[in-house]
Amino acid sequence: MNPARFLRELCIVLAVTGLVLWGLTRWVAIPWVVEGPSMEPTLSDGDRVLVDLWSLRRRPPRPGDVVVLWGPGDEAFVKRVAQEPYPGKDPYPAAALGTQSPLESSYVVLGDNSGQSRDSRDFGRVPRHRVRGLVVWRYWPLSRLGSIR
């Protein structure tokens, strides 16, 4: 085989592979590392998970979903979407993070470990545009491999 042709084909394969991986991690799914104890016992500090970026484009987050979101100061958080409070006075402040429209939905997000969690009790409701994706699968540690629900 001609070395120049081999190098050209190798470059094409690597470029296409890079573009496919870039597209997948931009629009489909990304790996994520959980930081801190706020989601214990569901997720622990250092757990590696896959975040589905696609599903929440077709539907809003549902109560019980574990999501990655951008909180105050664009800090990333992993939290669970909570049931909406009963009708009447909402104990959670309006979205302090700023909605893009008065019609934009906002969500109450809480950590599973309430004593160790910064969540809607601290920064209020989270507008829809700040919810990044749905945590769907833990791949590390192997002893806890499986779906997150």
HELIX and SHEET records of a PDB file:
HELIX    1   1 PRO A    3  TRP A   27  1                                  25    
HELIX    2   2 SER A   55  ARG A   58  1                                   4    
HELIX    3   3 PRO A   72  ASP A   74  5                                   3    
HELIX    4   4 SER A  114  GLN A  116  5                                   3    
HELIX    5   5 SER A  120  PHE A  123  1                                   4    
HELIX    6   6 ARG A  128  ARG A  130  5                                   3    
HELIX    7   7 LEU A  142  ARG A  144  5                                   3    
SHEET    1   A 6 ALA A  29  VAL A  33  0                                        
SHEET    2   A 6 ARG A  48  ASP A  52 -1                                        
SHEET    3   A 6 VAL A 131  TRP A 140 -1                                        
SHEET    4   A 6 VAL A  66  TRP A  70 -1                                        
SHEET    5   A 6 ALA A  76  VAL A  81 -1                                        
SHEET    6   A 6 VAL A 109  LEU A 110 -1                                        
SHEET    1   B 4 ALA A  29  VAL A  33  0                                        
SHEET    2   B 4 ARG A  48  ASP A  52 -1                                        
SHEET    3   B 4 VAL A 131  TRP A 140 -1                                        
SHEET    4   B 4 GLY A 146  SER A 147 -1                                        
SHEET    1   C 2 SER A 106  TYR A 107  0                                        
SHEET    2   C 2 VAL A 126  PRO A 127 -1                                        
END                                                                             
